[in-house]
Protein backbone atom coordinates (compact mmCIF):
# COMPACT_ATOMS: atom_id res chain seq x y z
CA UNK A 1 0.00 0.00 0.00
CA UNK A 2 1.21 3.46 -0.89
CA UNK A 3 0.90 6.19 1.70
CA UNK A 4 1.13 9.94 1.14
CA UNK A 5 2.08 12.25 3.99
CA UNK A 6 0.07 15.29 3.12
CA UNK A 7 -0.61 18.84 4.25
CA UNK A 8 -3.87 20.04 2.64
CA UNK A 9 -2.80 23.67 3.03
CA UNK A 10 0.30 23.14 0.85
CA UNK A 11 0.01 23.61 -2.90
CA UNK A 12 2.83 21.15 -3.65
CA UNK A 13 1.31 18.55 -1.38
CA UNK A 14 -2.09 18.94 -3.05
CA UNK A 15 -0.38 18.53 -6.44
CA UNK A 16 1.16 15.24 -5.29
CA UNK A 17 -2.19 14.00 -4.05
CA UNK A 18 -3.86 14.97 -7.31
CA UNK A 19 -1.14 13.21 -9.29
CA UNK A 20 -1.79 9.94 -7.44
CA UNK A 21 -5.52 10.29 -8.09
CA UNK A 22 -4.99 10.96 -11.80
CA UNK A 23 -2.81 7.84 -12.06
CA UNK A 24 -5.54 5.78 -10.34
CA UNK A 25 -3.11 4.66 -7.67
CA UNK A 26 -4.54 3.07 -4.54
CA UNK A 27 -3.16 5.02 -1.58
CA UNK A 28 -3.73 6.03 2.00
CA UNK A 29 -3.56 9.70 3.01
CA UNK A 30 -1.90 10.72 6.25
CA UNK A 31 -2.43 14.35 7.22
CA UNK A 32 0.67 14.62 9.35
CA UNK A 33 -0.51 17.76 11.13
CA UNK A 34 -3.35 15.65 12.57
CA UNK A 35 -1.50 12.32 12.85
CA UNK A 36 1.82 13.63 14.09
CA UNK A 37 5.12 11.92 13.38
CA UNK A 38 6.87 10.09 16.18
CA UNK A 39 10.64 10.01 16.39
CA UNK A 40 10.61 6.32 15.41
CA UNK A 41 8.28 6.85 12.44
CA UNK A 42 10.37 9.75 11.13
CA UNK A 43 13.58 7.72 11.57
CA UNK A 44 12.05 4.86 9.56
CA UNK A 45 10.87 7.25 6.87
CA UNK A 46 14.33 8.79 6.57
CA UNK A 47 15.81 5.33 5.98
CA UNK A 48 13.28 4.71 3.20
CA UNK A 49 14.04 8.13 1.73
CA UNK A 50 17.79 7.47 2.01
CA UNK A 51 18.21 11.01 3.34
CA UNK A 52 19.79 12.69 6.32
CA UNK A 53 17.34 14.53 8.61
CA UNK A 54 18.61 17.97 7.66
CA UNK A 55 17.82 17.23 3.99
CA UNK A 56 14.14 16.99 4.89
CA UNK A 57 14.03 20.50 6.39
CA UNK A 58 12.11 23.25 4.58
CA UNK A 59 14.60 26.06 4.92
CA UNK A 60 12.25 28.70 3.53
CA UNK A 61 10.00 28.41 6.60
CA UNK A 62 9.97 31.41 8.93
CA UNK A 63 10.57 29.20 11.98
CA UNK A 64 13.74 27.84 10.38
CA UNK A 65 15.00 31.31 9.44
CA UNK A 66 14.37 32.77 12.90
CA UNK A 67 15.36 29.86 15.13
CA UNK A 68 17.53 27.33 13.32
CA UNK A 69 19.46 28.93 10.47
CA UNK A 70 23.20 28.85 11.04
CA UNK A 71 22.95 26.47 14.00
CA UNK A 72 24.35 22.96 14.07
CA UNK A 73 22.35 19.96 15.20
CA UNK A 74 23.03 16.25 15.13
CA UNK A 75 20.65 13.88 13.33
CA UNK A 76 18.66 13.05 16.45
CA UNK A 77 18.22 16.74 17.27
CA UNK A 78 16.98 17.46 13.72
CA UNK A 79 14.48 14.63 14.00
CA UNK A 80 13.24 15.96 17.33
CA UNK A 81 12.93 19.45 15.83
CA UNK A 82 10.82 18.08 12.94
CA UNK A 83 8.61 16.04 15.27
CA UNK A 84 7.98 19.19 17.33
CA UNK A 85 7.58 21.41 14.23
CA UNK A 86 6.02 19.34 11.42
CA UNK A 87 5.69 22.42 9.22
CA UNK A 88 9.44 22.13 8.63
CA UNK A 89 9.11 18.75 6.89
CA UNK A 90 9.24 18.73 3.09
CA UNK A 91 6.06 17.50 1.48
CA UNK A 92 4.44 15.51 0.17
CA UNK A 93 6.23 12.31 1.06
CA UNK A 94 5.11 9.19 -0.76
CA UNK A 95 5.93 5.90 0.97
CA UNK A 96 5.57 2.22 0.32
CA UNK A 97 6.92 -0.80 2.13
CA UNK A 98 10.66 -0.33 1.60
CA UNK A 99 11.05 3.01 -0.14
CA UNK A 100 9.85 6.61 -0.01
CA UNK A 101 10.25 9.77 -2.07
CA UNK A 102 9.62 13.47 -1.67
CA UNK A 103 6.89 14.23 -4.19
CA UNK A 104 8.11 17.69 -5.14
CA UNK A 105 8.31 17.93 -8.08
CA UNK A 106 5.57 15.46 -9.04
CA UNK A 107 7.97 13.87 -11.53
CA UNK A 108 9.64 12.29 -8.49
CA UNK A 109 6.39 10.42 -7.87
CA UNK A 110 6.28 9.17 -11.46
CA UNK A 111 9.74 7.62 -11.25
CA UNK A 112 8.89 6.21 -7.80
CA UNK A 113 5.79 4.46 -9.16
CA UNK A 114 7.55 2.93 -12.17
LINSUL-V969408 format. One record per pair of residues at least 24 apart in sequence whose ideal C-beta (glycine too) atoms are under 8 Angstrom apart, sorted by sequence separation. I is the first residue (numbers start at 1). J is the second residue. D is the distance in Angstrom with one decimal. If there is no record, write none. Layout:
BEGIN
I_J_D + I_J_D
END
This chain:
BEGIN
2_26_6.8 + 3_27_6.5 + 4_28_7.4 + 6_30_6.6 + 7_31_7.0 + 54_78_5.3 + 57_81_8.0 + 63_87_6.7 + 64_88_6.0 + 1_26_6.9 + 2_27_4.2 + 3_28_4.7 + 4_29_5.5 + 5_30_5.1 + 6_31_5.7 + 7_32_6.9 + 53_78_3.6 + 57_82_7.1 + 63_88_6.5 + 1_27_7.2 + 2_28_7.2 + 3_29_7.7 + 4_30_6.9 + 6_32_7.2 + 7_33_6.0 + 52_78_7.9 + 53_79_5.1 + 56_82_6.6 + 61_87_5.9 + 1_28_5.9 + 3_30_5.8 + 5_32_4.8 + 61_88_5.6 + 53_82_6.8 + 58_87_7.4 + 58_88_5.4 + 57_88_5.4 + 58_89_6.9 + 57_89_7.6 + 58_90_5.6 + 46_79_7.5 + 56_89_5.8 + 57_90_7.4 + 56_90_5.4 + 43_79_6.3 + 42_79_5.3 + 5_45_7.8 + 39_79_5.7 + 42_82_6.1 + 39_80_6.6 + 42_83_6.1 + 39_83_5.7 + 49_93_7.2 + 37_82_6.9 + 38_83_6.8 + 37_83_5.3 + 56_102_7.7 + 36_83_7.1 + 48_95_6.1 + 45_93_6.6 + 37_86_6.3 + 36_86_6.3 + 45_95_6.5 + 48_98_6.5 + 48_99_5.4 + 49_100_4.7 + 37_89_7.4 + 48_100_3.8 + 49_101_7.0 + 33_86_5.8 + 49_102_7.0 + 32_86_5.6 + 33_87_7.9 + 45_100_5.8 + 32_89_7.1 + 32_91_7.9 + 27_94_7.9 + 20_94_7.5 + 16_91_7.6 + 17_92_6.7 + 16_92_3.8 + 13_91_4.5 + 16_94_6.8 + 12_91_6.5 + 13_92_4.3 + 7_87_8.0 + 12_92_7.0 + 10_91_5.6 + 10_92_7.7 + 5_89_7.7 + 7_91_5.3 + 19_103_7.3 + 6_91_6.8 + 7_92_7.6 + 5_91_6.5 + 6_92_5.2 + 5_92_6.0 + 16_103_3.6 + 19_106_4.5 + 4_92_5.2 + 5_93_4.2 + 15_103_7.9 + 16_104_7.0 + 25_113_6.7 + 4_93_7.2 + 5_94_7.9 + 15_104_7.8 + 20_109_7.0 + 4_94_5.3 + 5_95_7.1 + 13_103_7.7 + 16_106_5.9 + 19_109_5.5 + 23_113_6.8 + 3_94_7.4 + 4_95_7.7 + 12_103_7.6 + 15_106_5.6 + 19_110_7.7 + 2_94_6.3 + 3_95_4.7 + 12_104_4.5 + 2_95_7.1 + 3_96_7.3 + 16_109_6.0 + 2_96_5.1 + 1_96_7.1 + 4_103_7.2
END
